[in-house]
């Protein structure tokens, strides 16, 4: 142990109560910062996984067509005109989904492509009639884009795959219509009424989807909706979903179709999660701020009480830099102990919180608290503690370094 560190430790142990107050604030600050960020980020990440598992990373729909107007140049009647781009017109649907899918296969970041035909129909059971949205899909392609296979809660996907009259219903829709796997129901669309059978029931946890979305095999959906060609949209999954905005912009430029990344579609909810994360971080940082103030008070008291010892150290040849290091070492000792214990506290509480029941069903479905065990949360908590405590420790450390032995002996030290 270096002499400066040894002296710092002796000075610090002389103020045990003050040191323990600073230490406890650092522990609470680091621990609570980790817990709040783990829970907030956990729910956000789970929400993102749910959205990506239901709709993919990018939605391609509506062909882009530039609209232009002409402006005469050189005066009226000159016969010379300039075309000016005024806006963009969207042509609903996709005329050639197979050709578009072939082009999309050339993009390296695309890991899954699903062509979807959508239409609004009435579902009729022996209990009631409601309006739902039919999604015509090719199952094997759709499974590469979504988590539909993991979302099945009753029945088997193979029954849907092998039966043109099979259908996949959301949990909420099945409950509202009082339908179970194997039950029959009717769909009414374009002046016709057809009978189908519930092959399986899925649950994404997103109420809007589970209540209104019904899946049919693509050939049957085309027949029911009287749309033998084309598609409503194409869902894409990416190897890196975070890059969806950049990929979507590139796709629009190349394909001339509107490409909507999942971040734009869920912009409002993502903003809510970010705001919650910032608010919780600011709130729990108050403990670290208190720790910094407590450290400032502790070191200031030590400077006042240890002036004679400081004079002796300066007389022995210790420089101002040595005195500064001695007092900064005291802050470092408290910081290291506080960060280690605080991180352990945060990890333990996070584990306990993850086992607490919390039934949620709306924007996603879960029965327990969702936590994120991200090492960056610990780094951010410790960095916050280091900045606040070290800044607070700098002033008393510099004040101690400015003390001169002669002034201390004469009693004129400031």
Order of alpha helices (4+ residues) and beta strands (2+ residues): alpha-alpha-beta-beta-alpha-beta-beta-alpha-alpha-beta-alpha-beta-alpha-beta-beta-alpha-beta-alpha-beta-alpha-beta-alpha-alpha-alpha-alpha-beta-beta-alpha-alpha
